[in-house]
Amino acid sequence: MNFPKFQQLVEQRSGFRTMDNPMASGEYFSDSCGDMYTYYLKVGPGDVIEDVSYFTTGCGFGTATCSLLVDLVQGKTINEAYAVTDAEIEAALDGYPEKKKDYPGRSLAALRTAIDDYRQKRAAGQITDAMLEAAHSEAAAARASQPPAATPEPAAPASNGATNGADRLLIKLH
């Protein structure tokens, strides 16, 4: 497992937000640990995901997994996003500890529920071509108004018990 990447995902939480007026949403509840995962989607022409976000009550592994999935599916079609696998998510973090290997499946279940919600609404005529165009325009305007993202510095590797200079303790997972 790439612990510096995991730590960065937990700290930055890309995509961690509820969404105003999503076109579709999907939830997954883990009855084994009580975690809830919710994904929100806005889709543009060609069924391209223009905006995707999530909210979770889960731990750091839940947050990191959801952030990875947001990064993997942003800008893809709903069919491409639906086809993302547990293995792709696991590979993006260079593996998961054995007891955490079910997190990619949980996150995917919530995203696929959101995609199914989108497909049902689209088939029923509740999502129109005009709405897809509006989502595309809204996403383009949001991207244009954001300052360029700074490239984060990777966290320096540390031994157990060492601090990274910012008064944070880095803990190495085995």
Number of C-alpha atoms within 10 A of each C-alpha: 15 13 19 17 16 22 18 16 20 20 12 13 19 19 22 19 15 15 18 8 10 17 22 23 24 20 20 20 17 12 8 6 9 10 15 18 24 23 31 26 26 26 28 23 17 12 17 20 25 22 24 25 24 27 20 21 13 17 12 16 19 23 27 26 27 34 23 23 27 23 14 16 21 18 18 16 18 23 13 14 21 18 13 15 14 17 13 16 22 20 13 17 18 14 16 21 12 8 7 11 15 14 22 23 16 21 29 24 20 23 32 22 19 24 25 17 17 25 17 14 15 15 11 10 10 12 17 14 13 11 16 21 15 16 22 20 14 16 18 13 11 11 11 10 9 8 7 8 6 6 6 8 7 10 14 10 12 14 12 11 11 14 14 14 7 6 8 10 14 19 14 13 9 7
